[in-house]
């Protein structure tokens, strides 16, 4: 049986505890790259290519980061 795996990343939160007014918290750097990039690369390293990122609050900052 051939199973295809996918991933859904929930990146729509406001980050109220972090007081993020200008961007989504997943776009903050961790090390040398944004948090969302670490998550996407994690899934890709496991051979998961069907990745969906759910965006909401400051969605354009997430979209721009993933381009």
BELJO-V478702 format. One record per residue. N is the residue number from 1. SS is DSSP state (alpha for helix, beta for strand, coil for the rest). OMEGA is omega in whole degrees, -180 to 180 (999 if undefined). D_FIRST is the distance of its C-alpha to the first C-alpha in whole Angstrom. Layout:
n:N ss:SS omega:OMEGA d_first:D_FIRST
n:N ss:SS omega:OMEGA d_first:D_FIRST
//
This chain:
n:1 ss:coil omega:-179 d_first:0
n:2 ss:coil omega:180 d_first:4
n:3 ss:coil omega:174 d_first:6
n:4 ss:coil omega:180 d_first:10
n:5 ss:coil omega:176 d_first:13
n:6 ss:beta omega:180 d_first:16
n:7 ss:beta omega:174 d_first:19
n:8 ss:beta omega:180 d_first:23
n:9 ss:beta omega:-180 d_first:26
n:10 ss:beta omega:-177 d_first:29
n:11 ss:beta omega:-174 d_first:32
n:12 ss:coil omega:-175 d_first:34
n:13 ss:coil omega:-179 d_first:37
n:14 ss:coil omega:-177 d_first:40
n:15 ss:coil omega:-176 d_first:41
n:16 ss:alpha omega:-180 d_first:44
n:17 ss:alpha omega:180 d_first:44
n:18 ss:alpha omega:180 d_first:44
n:19 ss:coil omega:180 d_first:47
n:20 ss:coil omega:-180 d_first:45
n:21 ss:coil omega:-172 d_first:47
n:22 ss:coil omega:-178 d_first:46
n:23 ss:coil omega:176 d_first:42
n:24 ss:coil omega:-175 d_first:39
n:25 ss:alpha omega:-180 d_first:39
n:26 ss:alpha omega:178 d_first:35
n:27 ss:alpha omega:177 d_first:38
n:28 ss:coil omega:-179 d_first:40
n:29 ss:beta omega:172 d_first:40
n:30 ss:beta omega:-170 d_first:38
n:31 ss:coil omega:-177 d_first:39
n:32 ss:coil omega:179 d_first:40
n:33 ss:beta omega:-178 d_first:37
n:34 ss:beta omega:-179 d_first:36
n:35 ss:alpha omega:-178 d_first:34
n:36 ss:alpha omega:178 d_first:32
n:37 ss:alpha omega:176 d_first:31
n:38 ss:alpha omega:-177 d_first:30
n:39 ss:alpha omega:180 d_first:28
n:40 ss:alpha omega:180 d_first:26
n:41 ss:alpha omega:176 d_first:26
n:42 ss:alpha omega:180 d_first:25
n:43 ss:alpha omega:180 d_first:21
n:44 ss:alpha omega:178 d_first:22
n:45 ss:alpha omega:177 d_first:22
n:46 ss:coil omega:177 d_first:19
n:47 ss:coil omega:179 d_first:17
n:48 ss:coil omega:-178 d_first:17
n:49 ss:coil omega:177 d_first:19
n:50 ss:beta omega:-177 d_first:18
n:51 ss:beta omega:178 d_first:21
n:52 ss:beta omega:178 d_first:24
n:53 ss:beta omega:179 d_first:27
n:54 ss:beta omega:-178 d_first:29
n:55 ss:beta omega:180 d_first:33
n:56 ss:coil omega:-178 d_first:36
n:57 ss:coil omega:-177 d_first:39
n:58 ss:coil omega:-175 d_first:40
n:59 ss:alpha omega:-178 d_first:37
n:60 ss:alpha omega:178 d_first:39
n:61 ss:alpha omega:178 d_first:39
n:62 ss:alpha omega:180 d_first:35
n:63 ss:alpha omega:180 d_first:35
n:64 ss:alpha omega:180 d_first:37
n:65 ss:alpha omega:-176 d_first:36
n:66 ss:alpha omega:-180 d_first:33
n:67 ss:coil omega:999 d_first:34
//
